[in-house]
Amino acid sequence: MIVRTERLRLRPYRSGDEAQLLEFYSDDDVCRYLLHGPWTADDAAKAVRERQDRKALADGALNLVVELGEHVIGNVAAWFVNDTDHTVELGWVFSPSYSGRGYASEAVEALLNEVFALDRVHRATAQMDGRNTASARLAERVGMRREAHFREDWWSKGEWTDTLVFAVLRSDRSRTSEQ
């Protein structure tokens, strides 16, 4: 599956993506709010191997790299949660070198279109570290509503952190497109 937007291409992972992903996944600031620390070359190779087969949400999970031209600038993912076939969680990571130009919004909007193209999907959610204001703003820009703020509910990297939960319903997206 390849998804094209006005400026971007979202495509499945492939061997050879490791070096470009490592450019930003090895950055302490990028990984600050993720569940893992900065990647090594071995981490990048393992991630690409694991994510290569996750090509269709209909099969349970979708992992795509985001390309601008031939350069990988981020990745997006969607997977079913809570043992349902109607609720999907989204995730994303983008290189800070490309921030402030709308690429992340464009990619996540395209991901949401793919998610809701499956008739059985009713709801999409995104959870993030409460300190990750950039990710929270991105969720809001693509029409997700903040539904929860759990205080100090997650032990991460030696400290208690808050979790924010955002969500959007299929019906929210239809109302937006009708306006």
TIVO-2410 file (N, C-alpha, C; in nm, 3 decimals):
# residues 179
REC num residu      c1      c2      c3 atome chaine
REC   1      M   0.084  -0.118   0.000     N      A
REC   1      M   0.000   0.000   0.000    CA      A
REC   1      M   0.089   0.124   0.000     C      A
REC   2      I   0.064   0.210  -0.093     N      A
REC   2      I   0.132   0.339  -0.098    CA      A
REC   2      I   0.024   0.447  -0.096     C      A
REC   3      V   0.039   0.543  -0.007     N      A
REC   3      V  -0.055   0.654   0.004    CA      A
REC   3      V   0.018   0.780  -0.039     C      A
REC   4      R  -0.040   0.852  -0.130     N      A
REC   4      R   0.020   0.977  -0.176    CA      A
REC   4      R  -0.065   1.095  -0.131     C      A
REC   5      T   0.004   1.198  -0.087     N      A
REC   5      T  -0.062   1.325  -0.054    CA      A
REC   5      T  -0.006   1.428  -0.151     C      A
REC   6      E  -0.042   1.551  -0.131     N      A
REC   6      E   0.007   1.657  -0.220    CA      A
REC   6      E   0.161   1.659  -0.224     C      A
REC   7      R   0.225   1.641  -0.107     N      A
REC   7      R   0.371   1.653  -0.102    CA      A
REC   7      R   0.444   1.528  -0.056     C      A
REC   8      L   0.372   1.431  -0.003     N      A
REC   8      L   0.436   1.318   0.063    CA      A
REC   8      L   0.396   1.184   0.003     C      A
REC   9      R   0.476   1.085   0.035     N      A
REC   9      R   0.443   0.947   0.002    CA      A
REC   9      R   0.456   0.866   0.130     C      A
REC  10      L   0.352   0.793   0.164     N      A
REC  10      L   0.354   0.703   0.279    CA      A
REC  10      L   0.359   0.562   0.222     C      A
REC  11      R   0.461   0.486   0.262     N      A
REC  11      R   0.480   0.353   0.204    CA      A
REC  11      R   0.527   0.256   0.311     C      A
REC  12      P   0.513   0.126   0.283     N      A
REC  12      P   0.561   0.027   0.380    CA      A
REC  12      P   0.712   0.037   0.400     C      A
REC  13      Y   0.757  -0.008   0.515     N      A
REC  13      Y   0.900  -0.016   0.544    CA      A
REC  13      Y   0.965  -0.112   0.446     C      A
REC  14      R   1.092  -0.088   0.417     N      A
REC  14      R   1.169  -0.180   0.334    CA      A
REC  14      R   1.315  -0.178   0.379     C      A
REC  15      S   1.381  -0.285   0.349     N      A
REC  15      S   1.523  -0.293   0.379    CA      A
REC  15      S   1.592  -0.174   0.314     C      A
REC  16      G   1.679  -0.110   0.387     N      A
REC  16      G   1.746   0.010   0.338    CA      A
REC  16      G   1.696   0.136   0.406     C      A
REC  17      D   1.584   0.128   0.479     N      A
REC  17      D   1.530   0.245   0.550    CA      A
REC  17      D   1.605   0.275   0.680     C      A
REC  18      E   1.684   0.180   0.726     N      A
REC  18      E   1.747   0.190   0.858    CA      A
REC  18      E   1.825   0.319   0.877     C      A
REC  19      A   1.910   0.354   0.783     N      A
REC  19      A   1.998   0.471   0.800    CA      A
REC  19      A   1.918   0.600   0.811     C      A
REC  20      Q   1.816   0.616   0.728     N      A
REC  20      Q   1.738   0.740   0.733    CA      A
REC  20      Q   1.654   0.748   0.861     C      A
REC  21      L   1.601   0.636   0.906     N      A
REC  21      L   1.526   0.635   1.032    CA      A
REC  21      L   1.619   0.666   1.149     C      A
REC  22      L   1.738   0.612   1.144     N      A
REC  22      L   1.836   0.633   1.250    CA      A
REC  22      L   1.875   0.780   1.263     C      A
REC  23      E   1.866   0.855   1.152     N      A
REC  23      E   1.899   0.999   1.157    CA      A
REC  23      E   1.820   1.071   1.264     C      A
REC  24      F   1.693   1.036   1.282     N      A
REC  24      F   1.616   1.105   1.385    CA      A
REC  24      F   1.586   1.018   1.507     C      A
REC  25      Y   1.575   0.887   1.491     N      A
REC  25      Y   1.550   0.800   1.606    CA      A
REC  25      Y   1.671   0.788   1.699     C      A
REC  26      S   1.788   0.832   1.656     N      A
REC  26      S   1.905   0.829   1.744    CA      A
REC  26      S   1.917   0.958   1.825     C      A
REC  27      D   1.826   1.051   1.804     N      A
REC  27      D   1.827   1.181   1.870    CA      A
REC  27      D   1.757   1.172   2.007     C      A
REC  28      D   1.828   1.212   2.112     N      A
REC  28      D   1.770   1.211   2.247    CA      A
REC  28      D   1.639   1.289   2.254     C      A
REC  29      D   1.634   1.406   2.188     N      A
REC  29      D   1.513   1.488   2.194    CA      A
REC  29      D   1.394   1.420   2.127     C      A
REC  30      V   1.417   1.351   2.017     N      A
REC  30      V   1.309   1.281   1.948    CA      A
REC  30      V   1.254   1.170   2.038     C      A
REC  31      C   1.341   1.100   2.107     N      A
REC  31      C   1.300   0.985   2.188    CA      A
REC  31      C   1.258   1.021   2.330     C      A
REC  32      R   1.269   1.147   2.364     N      A
REC  32      R   1.239   1.190   2.501    CA      A
REC  32      R   1.103   1.142   2.549     C      A
REC  33      Y   1.002   1.151   2.464     N      A
REC  33      Y   0.866   1.115   2.505    CA      A
REC  33      Y   0.822   0.978   2.454     C      A
REC  34      L   0.911   0.905   2.391     N      A
REC  34      L   0.879   0.770   2.343    CA      A
REC  34      L   0.906   0.670   2.455     C      A
REC  35      L   0.862   0.547   2.436     N      A
REC  35      L   0.879   0.445   2.539    CA      A
REC  35      L   1.019   0.385   2.539     C      A
REC  36      H   1.100   0.422   2.441     N      A
REC  36      H   1.236   0.369   2.430    CA      A
REC  36      H   1.334   0.485   2.420     C      A
REC  37      G   1.460   0.454   2.440     N      A
REC  37      G   1.565   0.554   2.425    CA      A
REC  37      G   1.609   0.565   2.280     C      A
REC  38      P   1.711   0.645   2.256     N      A
REC  38      P   1.763   0.661   2.120    CA      A
REC  38      P   1.806   0.526   2.062     C      A
REC  39      W   1.781   0.510   1.934     N      A
REC  39      W   1.816   0.385   1.865    CA      A
REC  39      W   1.964   0.377   1.834     C      A
REC  40      T   2.009   0.252   1.828     N      A
REC  40      T   2.139   0.219   1.771    CA      A
REC  40      T   2.112   0.165   1.630     C      A
REC  41      A   2.217   0.137   1.556     N      A
REC  41      A   2.200   0.078   1.423    CA      A
REC  41      A   2.128  -0.057   1.433     C      A
REC  42      D   2.158  -0.135   1.537     N      A
REC  42      D   2.089  -0.264   1.556    CA      A
REC  42      D   1.940  -0.244   1.584     C      A
REC  43      D   1.906  -0.142   1.663     N      A
REC  43      D   1.765  -0.113   1.690    CA      A
REC  43      D   1.692  -0.078   1.561     C      A
REC  44      A   1.755   0.002   1.477     N      A
REC  44      A   1.693   0.042   1.351    CA      A
REC  44      A   1.671  -0.079   1.262     C      A
REC  45      A   1.769  -0.167   1.254     N      A
REC  45      A   1.755  -0.288   1.171    CA      A
REC  45      A   1.642  -0.376   1.222     C      A
REC  46      K   1.634  -0.391   1.354     N      A
REC  46      K   1.528  -0.474   1.413    CA      A
REC  46      K   1.390  -0.412   1.387     C      A
REC  47      A   1.378  -0.282   1.405     N      A
REC  47      A   1.250  -0.214   1.383    CA      A
REC  47      A   1.204  -0.230   1.238     C      A
REC  48      V   1.294  -0.212   1.144     N      A
REC  48      V   1.257  -0.225   1.002    CA      A
REC  48      V   1.212  -0.368   0.974     C      A
REC  49      R   1.286  -0.467   1.025     N      A
REC  49      R   1.247  -0.608   1.004    CA      A
REC  49      R   1.108  -0.635   1.059     C      A
REC  50      E   1.080  -0.587   1.180     N      A
REC  50      E   0.951  -0.612   1.245    CA      A
REC  50      E   0.837  -0.540   1.175     C      A
REC  51      R   0.862  -0.421   1.125     N      A
REC  51      R   0.755  -0.339   1.068    CA      A
REC  51      R   0.729  -0.365   0.920     C      A
REC  52      Q   0.819  -0.435   0.853     N      A
REC  52      Q   0.803  -0.460   0.710    CA      A
REC  52      Q   0.676  -0.538   0.678     C      A
REC  53      D   0.635  -0.627   0.766     N      A
REC  53      D   0.518  -0.710   0.739    CA      A
REC  53      D   0.386  -0.647   0.783     C      A
REC  54      R   0.391  -0.533   0.845     N      A
REC  54      R   0.269  -0.466   0.893    CA      A
REC  54      R   0.224  -0.365   0.787     C      A
REC  55      K   0.160  -0.418   0.685     N      A
REC  55      K   0.130  -0.337   0.566    CA      A
REC  55      K  -0.017  -0.303   0.549     C      A
REC  56      A  -0.105  -0.360   0.634     N      A
REC  56      A  -0.248  -0.336   0.613    CA      A
REC  56      A  -0.323  -0.338   0.745     C      A
REC  57      L  -0.395  -0.234   0.770     N      A
REC  57      L  -0.476  -0.229   0.892    CA      A
REC  57      L  -0.579  -0.341   0.891     C      A
REC  58      A  -0.629  -0.377   0.775     N      A
REC  58      A  -0.727  -0.486   0.765    CA      A
REC  58      A  -0.670  -0.616   0.823     C      A
REC  59      D  -0.537  -0.630   0.822     N      A
REC  59      D  -0.471  -0.747   0.878    CA      A
REC  59      D  -0.425  -0.725   1.022     C      A
REC  60      G  -0.459  -0.611   1.081     N      A
REC  60      G  -0.428  -0.586   1.222    CA      A
REC  60      G  -0.338  -0.469   1.251     C      A
REC  61      A  -0.245  -0.436   1.161     N      A
REC  61      A  -0.154  -0.324   1.188    CA      A
REC  61      A  -0.100  -0.267   1.057     C      A
REC  62      L  -0.081  -0.137   1.058     N      A
REC  62      L  -0.029  -0.066   0.943    CA      A
REC  62      L   0.087   0.021   0.989     C      A
REC  63      N   0.205  -0.002   0.935     N      A
REC  63      N   0.322   0.081   0.964    CA      A
REC  63      N   0.375   0.135   0.833     C      A
REC  64      L   0.387   0.267   0.823     N      A
REC  64      L   0.433   0.330   0.701    CA      A
REC  64      L   0.541   0.433   0.730     C      A
REC  65      V   0.642   0.440   0.645     N      A
REC  65      V   0.737   0.550   0.654    CA      A
REC  65      V   0.680   0.665   0.572     C      A
REC  66      V   0.718   0.786   0.610     N      A
REC  66      V   0.672   0.907   0.541    CA      A
REC  66      V   0.792   0.964   0.467     C      A
REC  67      E   0.776   0.978   0.335     N      A
REC  67      E   0.884   1.029   0.252    CA      A
REC  67      E   0.848   1.163   0.191     C      A
REC  68      L   0.945   1.251   0.188     N      A
REC  68      L   0.940   1.376   0.115    CA      A
REC  68      L   1.045   1.360   0.006     C      A
REC  69      G   1.001   1.349  -0.117     N      A
REC  69      G   1.095   1.312  -0.224    CA      A
REC  69      G   1.143   1.171  -0.195     C      A
REC  70      E   1.273   1.155  -0.185     N      A
REC  70      E   1.330   1.023  -0.153    CA      A
REC  70      E   1.381   1.015  -0.010     C      A
REC  71      H   1.348   1.117   0.072     N      A
REC  71      H   1.401   1.120   0.209    CA      A
REC  71      H   1.292   1.084   0.310     C      A
REC  72      V   1.323   0.991   0.400     N      A
REC  72      V   1.232   0.952   0.507    CA      A
REC  72      V   1.234   1.061   0.614     C      A
REC  73      I   1.116   1.120   0.638     N      A
REC  73      I   1.106   1.229   0.736    CA      A
REC  73      I   1.026   1.189   0.860     C      A
REC  74      G   0.971   1.068   0.860     N      A
REC  74      G   0.892   1.025   0.974    CA      A
REC  74      G   0.829   0.891   0.948     C      A
REC  75      N   0.744   0.851   1.041     N      A
REC  75      N   0.666   0.729   1.023    CA      A
REC  75      N   0.533   0.743   1.097     C      A
REC  76      V   0.434   0.670   1.048     N      A
REC  76      V   0.302   0.667   1.108    CA      A
REC  76      V   0.259   0.522   1.123     C      A
REC  77      A   0.170   0.497   1.218     N      A
REC  77      A   0.125   0.361   1.241    CA      A
REC  77      A  -0.019   0.362   1.292     C      A
REC  78      A  -0.087   0.251   1.269     N      A
REC  78      A  -0.223   0.231   1.320    CA      A
REC  78      A  -0.239   0.083   1.351     C      A
REC  79      W  -0.306   0.054   1.462     N      A
REC  79      W  -0.328  -0.085   1.502    CA      A
REC  79      W  -0.456  -0.093   1.584     C      A
REC  80      F  -0.521  -0.209   1.577     N      A
REC  80      F  -0.643  -0.230   1.654    CA      A
REC  80      F  -0.608  -0.248   1.802     C      A
REC  81      V  -0.695  -0.196   1.891     N      A
REC  81      V  -0.670  -0.202   2.035    CA      A
REC  81      V  -0.790  -0.259   2.109     C      A
REC  82      N  -0.765  -0.294   2.233     N      A
REC  82      N  -0.869  -0.340   2.324    CA      A
REC  82      N  -0.943  -0.462   2.271     C      A
REC  83      D  -0.873  -0.547   2.196     N      A
REC  83      D  -0.935  -0.668   2.140    CA      A
REC  83      D  -1.063  -0.637   2.062     C      A
REC  84      T  -1.061  -0.526   1.991     N      A
REC  84      T  -1.176  -0.490   1.909    CA      A
REC  84      T  -1.135  -0.485   1.763     C      A
REC  85      D  -1.233  -0.477   1.678     N      A
REC  85      D  -1.204  -0.453   1.537    CA      A
REC  85      D  -1.267  -0.321   1.495     C      A
REC  86      H  -1.293  -0.235   1.595     N      A
REC  86      H  -1.353  -0.105   1.563    CA      A
REC  86      H  -1.280   0.014   1.624     C      A
REC  87      T  -1.182  -0.010   1.710     N      A
REC  87      T  -1.104   0.099   1.769    CA      A
REC  87      T  -0.958   0.081   1.730     C      A
REC  88      V  -0.901   0.189   1.678     N      A
REC  88      V  -0.765   0.188   1.628    CA      A
REC  88      V  -0.685   0.292   1.705     C      A
REC  89      E  -0.563   0.256   1.741     N      A
REC  89      E  -0.472   0.355   1.799    CA      A
REC  89      E  -0.373   0.399   1.692     C      A
REC  90      L  -0.339   0.526   1.695     N      A
REC  90      L  -0.244   0.582   1.601    CA      A
REC  90      L  -0.115   0.619   1.673     C      A
REC  91      G  -0.006   0.615   1.599     N      A
REC  91      G   0.122   0.662   1.650    CA      A
REC  91      G   0.199   0.729   1.539     C      A
REC  92      W   0.289   0.819   1.576     N      A
REC  92      W   0.369   0.889   1.476    CA      A
REC  92      W   0.496   0.941   1.538     C      A
REC  93      V   0.598   0.951   1.455     N      A
REC  93      V   0.726   1.012   1.493    CA      A
REC  93      V   0.777   1.082   1.368     C      A
REC  94      F   0.823   1.207   1.385     N      A
REC  94      F   0.874   1.284   1.272    CA      A
REC  94      F   1.009   1.347   1.307     C      A
REC  95      S   1.089   1.363   1.206     N      A
REC  95      S   1.219   1.427   1.222    CA      A
REC  95      S   1.199   1.575   1.254     C      A
REC  96      P   1.265   1.627   1.357     N      A
REC  96      P   1.251   1.769   1.388    CA      A
REC  96      P   1.308   1.859   1.277     C      A
REC  97      S   1.389   1.804   1.190     N      A
REC  97      S   1.445   1.883   1.079    CA      A
REC  97      S   1.337   1.931   0.982     C      A
REC  98      Y   1.220   1.867   0.988     N      A
REC  98      Y   1.113   1.902   0.893    CA      A
REC  98      Y   0.991   1.960   0.963     C      A
REC  99      S   1.006   2.003   1.087     N      A
REC  99      S   0.890   2.055   1.160    CA      A
REC  99      S   0.852   2.195   1.113     C      A
REC 100      G   0.728   2.230   1.140     N      A
REC 100      G   0.680   2.365   1.109    CA      A
REC 100      G   0.638   2.387   0.966     C      A
REC 101      R   0.629   2.281   0.886     N      A
REC 101      R   0.590   2.297   0.745    CA      A
REC 101      R   0.463   2.221   0.709     C      A
REC 102      G   0.398   2.162   0.810     N      A
REC 102      G   0.271   2.094   0.786    CA      A
REC 102      G   0.284   1.950   0.738     C      A
REC 103      Y   0.405   1.896   0.731     N      A
REC 103      Y   0.422   1.759   0.682    CA      A
REC 103      Y   0.357   1.657   0.776     C      A
REC 104      A   0.375   1.676   0.905     N      A
REC 104      A   0.318   1.581   1.002    CA      A
REC 104      A   0.166   1.581   0.993     C      A
REC 105      S   0.106   1.699   0.987     N      A
REC 105      S  -0.041   1.707   0.975    CA      A
REC 105      S  -0.088   1.638   0.847     C      A
REC 106      E  -0.017   1.662   0.738     N      A
REC 106      E  -0.053   1.602   0.610    CA      A
REC 106      E  -0.045   1.449   0.617     C      A
REC 107      A   0.059   1.398   0.679     N      A
REC 107      A   0.077   1.253   0.689    CA      A
REC 107      A  -0.027   1.189   0.781     C      A
REC 108      V  -0.053   1.250   0.896     N      A
REC 108      V  -0.149   1.193   0.990    CA      A
REC 108      V  -0.291   1.203   0.934     C      A
REC 109      E  -0.321   1.310   0.863     N      A
REC 109      E  -0.451   1.321   0.797    CA      A
REC 109      E  -0.468   1.207   0.696     C      A
REC 110      A  -0.363   1.179   0.619     N      A
REC 110      A  -0.369   1.068   0.523    CA      A
REC 110      A  -0.386   0.934   0.595     C      A
REC 111      L  -0.318   0.917   0.709     N      A
REC 111      L  -0.335   0.795   0.788    CA      A
REC 111      L  -0.480   0.781   0.835     C      A
REC 112      L  -0.537   0.890   0.884     N      A
REC 112      L  -0.677   0.885   0.928    CA      A
REC 112      L  -0.770   0.848   0.813     C      A
REC 113      N  -0.744   0.900   0.695     N      A
REC 113      N  -0.825   0.862   0.579    CA      A
REC 113      N  -0.817   0.712   0.553     C      A
REC 114      E  -0.698   0.655   0.565     N      A
REC 114      E  -0.682   0.510   0.545    CA      A
REC 114      E  -0.753   0.432   0.655     C      A
REC 115      V  -0.741   0.477   0.778     N      A
REC 115      V  -0.806   0.409   0.890    CA      A
REC 115      V  -0.957   0.406   0.871     C      A
REC 116      F  -1.015   0.520   0.839     N      A
REC 116      F  -1.160   0.526   0.827    CA      A
REC 116      F  -1.212   0.476   0.692     C      A
REC 117      A  -1.122   0.439   0.603     N      A
REC 117      A  -1.164   0.373   0.479    CA      A
REC 117      A  -1.214   0.232   0.508     C      A
REC 118      L  -1.174   0.176   0.623     N      A
REC 118      L  -1.227   0.047   0.666    CA      A
REC 118      L  -1.360   0.072   0.735     C      A
REC 119      D  -1.466   0.021   0.681     N      A
REC 119      D  -1.600   0.047   0.735    CA      A
REC 119      D  -1.615   0.009   0.881     C      A
REC 120      R  -1.542  -0.092   0.925     N      A
REC 120      R  -1.560  -0.139   1.063    CA      A
REC 120      R  -1.497  -0.046   1.167     C      A
REC 121      V  -1.411   0.045   1.125     N      A
REC 121      V  -1.346   0.135   1.221    CA      A
REC 121      V  -1.442   0.246   1.261     C      A
REC 122      H  -1.465   0.256   1.390     N      A
REC 122      H  -1.557   0.356   1.446    CA      A
REC 122      H  -1.481   0.471   1.512     C      A
REC 123      R  -1.362   0.440   1.566     N      A
REC 123      R  -1.292   0.535   1.652    CA      A
REC 123      R  -1.142   0.520   1.636     C      A
REC 124      A  -1.072   0.633   1.634     N      A
REC 124      A  -0.925   0.633   1.632    CA      A
REC 124      A  -0.877   0.712   1.753     C      A
REC 125      T  -0.777   0.659   1.821     N      A
REC 125      T  -0.722   0.724   1.939    CA      A
REC 125      T  -0.572   0.746   1.923     C      A
REC 126      A  -0.518   0.832   2.006     N      A
REC 126      A  -0.374   0.852   2.015    CA      A
REC 126      A  -0.342   0.883   2.160     C      A
REC 127      Q  -0.244   0.813   2.215     N      A
REC 127      Q  -0.199   0.838   2.352    CA      A
REC 127      Q  -0.057   0.890   2.347     C      A
REC 128      M  -0.026   0.983   2.435     N      A
REC 128      M   0.108   1.040   2.434    CA      A
REC 128      M   0.148   1.090   2.572     C      A
REC 129      D   0.276   1.106   2.589     N      A
REC 129      D   0.331   1.165   2.710    CA      A
REC 129      D   0.272   1.306   2.722     C      A
REC 130      G   0.224   1.340   2.840     N      A
REC 130      G   0.159   1.468   2.861    CA      A
REC 130      G   0.249   1.588   2.836     C      A
REC 131      R   0.380   1.569   2.837     N      A
REC 131      R   0.473   1.679   2.812    CA      A
REC 131      R   0.496   1.702   2.663     C      A
REC 132      N   0.447   1.611   2.580     N      A
REC 132      N   0.472   1.619   2.436    CA      A
REC 132      N   0.371   1.713   2.370     C      A
REC 133      T   0.393   1.841   2.389     N      A
REC 133      T   0.298   1.941   2.341    CA      A
REC 133      T   0.290   1.944   2.188     C      A
REC 134      A   0.400   1.914   2.121     N      A
REC 134      A   0.398   1.913   1.974    CA      A
REC 134      A   0.305   1.804   1.922     C      A
REC 135      S   0.310   1.687   1.984     N      A
REC 135      S   0.222   1.577   1.943    CA      A
REC 135      S   0.077   1.609   1.976     C      A
REC 136      A   0.054   1.670   2.090     N      A
REC 136      A  -0.083   1.707   2.128    CA      A
REC 136      A  -0.141   1.808   2.029     C      A
REC 137      R  -0.060   1.906   1.990     N      A
REC 137      R  -0.107   2.005   1.891    CA      A
REC 137      R  -0.136   1.938   1.757     C      A
REC 138      L  -0.054   1.841   1.719     N      A
REC 138      L  -0.077   1.769   1.594    CA      A
REC 138      L  -0.210   1.695   1.601     C      A
REC 139      A  -0.236   1.625   1.710     N      A
REC 139      A  -0.364   1.554   1.726    CA      A
REC 139      A  -0.481   1.650   1.710     C      A
REC 140      E  -0.471   1.766   1.772     N      A
REC 140      E  -0.579   1.865   1.761    CA      A
REC 140      E  -0.594   1.918   1.619     C      A
REC 141      R  -0.481   1.941   1.550     N      A
REC 141      R  -0.486   1.993   1.413    CA      A
REC 141      R  -0.559   1.900   1.317     C      A
REC 142      V  -0.547   1.768   1.343     N      A
REC 142      V  -0.613   1.673   1.253    CA      A
REC 142      V  -0.754   1.637   1.301     C      A
REC 143      G  -0.805   1.713   1.397     N      A
REC 143      G  -0.944   1.697   1.438    CA      A
REC 143      G  -0.969   1.604   1.555     C      A
REC 144      M  -0.864   1.563   1.623     N      A
REC 144      M  -0.884   1.477   1.740    CA      A
REC 144      M  -0.913   1.564   1.862     C      A
REC 145      R  -0.996   1.512   1.951     N      A
REC 145      R  -1.030   1.583   2.074    CA      A
REC 145      R  -0.957   1.521   2.192     C      A
REC 146      R  -0.913   1.607   2.283     N      A
REC 146      R  -0.851   1.554   2.404    CA      A
REC 146      R  -0.962   1.501   2.493     C      A
REC 147      E  -0.954   1.373   2.524     N      A
REC 147      E  -1.056   1.307   2.605    CA      A
REC 147      E  -1.011   1.280   2.747     C      A
REC 148      A  -0.879   1.273   2.768     N      A
REC 148      A  -0.832   1.240   2.903    CA      A
REC 148      A  -0.693   1.295   2.926     C      A
REC 149      H  -0.669   1.325   3.052     N      A
REC 149      H  -0.536   1.363   3.099    CA      A
REC 149      H  -0.515   1.287   3.229     C      A
REC 150      F  -0.440   1.178   3.220     N      A
REC 150      F  -0.412   1.096   3.336    CA      A
REC 150      F  -0.285   1.146   3.402     C      A
REC 151      R  -0.294   1.183   3.526     N      A
REC 151      R  -0.181   1.241   3.597    CA      A
REC 151      R  -0.091   1.133   3.655     C      A
REC 152      E   0.037   1.146   3.625     N      A
REC 152      E   0.141   1.057   3.677    CA      A
REC 152      E   0.097   0.911   3.678     C      A
REC 153      D   0.051   0.863   3.565     N      A
REC 153      D   0.002   0.725   3.555    CA      A
REC 153      D   0.102   0.630   3.490     C      A
REC 154      W   0.215   0.683   3.442     N      A
REC 154      W   0.310   0.599   3.368    CA      A
REC 154      W   0.451   0.626   3.417     C      A
REC 155      W   0.521   0.519   3.457     N      A
REC 155      W   0.660   0.529   3.498    CA      A
REC 155      W   0.745   0.515   3.373     C      A
REC 156      S   0.816   0.620   3.336     N      A
REC 156      S   0.894   0.619   3.213    CA      A
REC 156      S   1.030   0.683   3.236     C      A
REC 157      K   1.131   0.606   3.208     N      A
REC 157      K   1.269   0.656   3.211    CA      A
REC 157      K   1.302   0.723   3.344     C      A
REC 158      G   1.257   0.659   3.452     N      A
REC 158      G   1.294   0.704   3.584    CA      A
REC 158      G   1.206   0.811   3.646     C      A
REC 159      E   1.091   0.837   3.586     N      A
REC 159      E   1.000   0.937   3.646    CA      A
REC 159      E   0.855   0.907   3.611     C      A
REC 160      W   0.766   0.956   3.696     N      A
REC 160      W   0.624   0.945   3.669    CA      A
REC 160      W   0.587   1.050   3.566     C      A
REC 161      T   0.510   1.009   3.466     N      A
REC 161      T   0.468   1.102   3.362    CA      A
REC 161      T   0.316   1.095   3.345     C      A
REC 162      D   0.262   1.200   3.289     N      A
REC 162      D   0.119   1.206   3.257    CA      A
REC 162      D   0.095   1.145   3.119     C      A
REC 163      T  -0.027   1.102   3.096     N      A
REC 163      T  -0.067   1.052   2.964    CA      A
REC 163      T  -0.186   1.133   2.915     C      A
REC 164      L  -0.178   1.179   2.791     N      A
REC 164      L  -0.291   1.244   2.725    CA      A
REC 164      L  -0.352   1.145   2.627     C      A
REC 165      V  -0.484   1.145   2.619     N      A
REC 165      V  -0.555   1.060   2.524    CA      A
REC 165      V  -0.641   1.149   2.436     C      A
REC 166      F  -0.622   1.134   2.305     N      A
REC 166      F  -0.701   1.204   2.205    CA      A
REC 166      F  -0.780   1.102   2.125     C      A
REC 167      A  -0.893   1.143   2.069     N      A
REC 167      A  -0.971   1.052   1.986    CA      A
REC 167      A  -1.055   1.129   1.885     C      A
REC 168      V  -1.091   1.057   1.781     N      A
REC 168      V  -1.182   1.109   1.680    CA      A
REC 168      V  -1.272   0.994   1.637     C      A
REC 169      L  -1.398   1.025   1.618     N      A
REC 169      L  -1.495   0.925   1.572    CA      A
REC 169      L  -1.515   0.939   1.422     C      A
REC 170      R  -1.557   0.831   1.361     N      A
REC 170      R  -1.592   0.836   1.219    CA      A
REC 170      R  -1.693   0.949   1.193     C      A
REC 171      S  -1.792   0.961   1.280     N      A
REC 171      S  -1.896   1.063   1.261    CA      A
REC 171      S  -1.839   1.205   1.271     C      A
REC 172      D  -1.735   1.225   1.353     N      A
REC 172      D  -1.669   1.357   1.361    CA      A
REC 172      D  -1.608   1.392   1.226     C      A
REC 173      R  -1.546   1.295   1.161     N      A
REC 173      R  -1.480   1.319   1.033    CA      A
REC 173      R  -1.582   1.344   0.924     C      A
REC 174      S  -1.698   1.276   0.930     N      A
REC 174      S  -1.800   1.301   0.827    CA      A
REC 174      S  -1.859   1.440   0.842     C      A
REC 175      R  -1.879   1.484   0.966     N      A
REC 175      R  -1.931   1.619   0.988    CA      A
REC 175      R  -1.833   1.724   0.937     C      A
REC 176      T  -1.704   1.700   0.960     N      A
REC 176      T  -1.603   1.795   0.915    CA      A
REC 176      T  -1.600   1.804   0.763     C      A
REC 177      S  -1.612   1.691   0.695     N      A
REC 177      S  -1.606   1.693   0.549    CA      A
REC 177      S  -1.731   1.753   0.487     C      A
REC 178      E  -1.842   1.753   0.561     N      A
REC 178      E  -1.965   1.810   0.508    CA      A
REC 178      E  -1.966   1.962   0.515     C      A
REC 179      Q  -1.882   2.018   0.602     N      A
REC 179      Q  -1.882   2.164   0.621    CA      A
REC 179      Q  -1.806   2.236   0.514     C      A
***
